[in-house]
Amino acid sequence: MSDPDPALARANATVPDALDLHELSVIGVLEAHDGAAALLRSSRGQIARVMTGDAAFGMTVTVIGDDMIMMTDRWGRTQSLHLPKG
């Protein structure tokens, strides 16, 4: 994972309409002491911190990349979620 740029993070955090608040969204990807993690926001406004293998919002996290995550639902369908573009 690349080094975070605080100025870029600050600018991206204030981009209007960057997230579709009616959809599941990835709002952050980070390198934690125990591996890569992501922050997800549900359409109801719930926030979950997840790692590969974790279940959240009815899906299982299968991949966490630098700017995206992939999740699989109970029927085996895979969905990729990307960080909002700043």
ROTITI-55282 format. One record per residue (C-alpha): residue number from 0; chain; x, y, z. Coordinates in pm, 1 decimal. Each point is the difference from the previous one (the first is absolute). Example, Ala and Ser with C-alpha at 12.3 -4.5 7.8 and 13.67 -1.06 7.14 Angstrom:
// ROTITI-55282
pos_unit_X_Y_Z
0_A_1230.0_-450.0_780.0
1_A_137.0_344.0_-66.0
***
This chain:
// ROTITI-55282
pos_unit_X_Y_Z
0_A_0.0_0.0_0.0
1_A_124.0_348.2_-75.4
2_A_82.4_259.1_265.2
3_A_-296.7_217.8_94.5
4_A_5.3_365.4_-103.3
5_A_-178.0_201.9_273.3
6_A_-66.0_295.2_-231.7
7_A_-155.1_-227.6_-263.5
8_A_-208.8_-178.8_262.9
9_A_-124.7_335.2_132.2
10_A_-95.1_117.0_-349.2
11_A_-173.0_-328.0_-90.6
12_A_-193.7_-3.0_328.1
13_A_-179.0_319.9_-99.1
14_A_-98.5_-83.6_-359.4
15_A_-378.4_52.0_-25.9
16_A_-202.6_-303.3_-113.9
17_A_307.9_-225.9_-8.7
18_A_-204.5_-287.9_144.7
19_A_-335.6_-132.5_-109.5
20_A_-164.1_-9.1_342.7
21_A_-260.0_-250.2_-124.2
22_A_260.2_-271.7_-78.2
23_A_261.3_-200.0_187.4
24_A_324.8_198.5_-28.6
25_A_364.2_-36.0_94.0
26_A_108.1_317.2_177.3
27_A_353.1_-92.6_92.1
28_A_276.2_-257.6_-38.2
29_A_278.5_-18.7_254.9
30_A_293.8_-209.9_104.6
31_A_-63.8_-111.5_357.7
32_A_243.5_-179.3_232.8
33_A_-178.3_-325.2_-81.1
34_A_-27.6_48.1_-379.4
35_A_-197.3_196.8_-255.5
36_A_-339.2_129.3_114.0
37_A_-281.6_200.4_-153.8
38_A_-277.6_222.9_126.0
39_A_-340.6_-63.0_-153.6
40_A_-314.9_212.9_19.3
41_A_-337.9_-164.4_-48.0
42_A_-297.6_167.7_-163.4
43_A_-139.2_43.1_354.0
44_A_307.6_191.8_113.3
45_A_156.5_-283.2_200.6
46_A_380.5_-15.8_-2.9
47_A_197.5_-326.1_17.2
48_A_376.0_-57.9_18.8
49_A_74.9_-321.6_-188.9
50_A_292.1_-219.1_-94.3
51_A_24.6_-276.4_-260.9
52_A_-230.7_-284.2_101.4
53_A_-230.8_217.7_210.8
54_A_-374.1_12.4_-62.4
55_A_-181.2_333.4_-8.4
56_A_-337.4_110.9_-132.6
57_A_-78.7_-348.6_-132.0
58_A_322.9_-39.8_-196.8
59_A_348.7_-142.5_61.2
60_A_314.8_202.5_-70.9
61_A_221.6_-195.5_-239.2
62_A_264.3_258.4_-105.5
63_A_122.2_332.5_135.1
64_A_214.1_203.8_-240.0
65_A_148.9_349.0_8.5
66_A_-316.8_172.4_-120.2
67_A_-265.7_-271.9_-15.0
68_A_-144.3_-306.8_164.2
69_A_-178.2_-304.2_-138.0
70_A_-287.6_-167.1_178.6
71_A_-196.2_-318.7_-70.4
72_A_-365.8_-53.3_88.8
73_A_-154.3_-326.1_120.7
74_A_-80.4_-101.8_-359.8
75_A_364.1_33.2_-106.5
76_A_-39.3_327.8_-190.9
77_A_297.8_231.8_32.4
78_A_-24.6_378.3_23.1
79_A_290.1_245.9_-1.2
80_A_-20.7_328.4_185.7
81_A_240.8_282.9_-73.3
82_A_103.0_298.3_205.1
83_A_-170.9_318.2_-118.4
84_A_196.6_203.0_-253.2
85_A_114.7_333.6_137.0
***
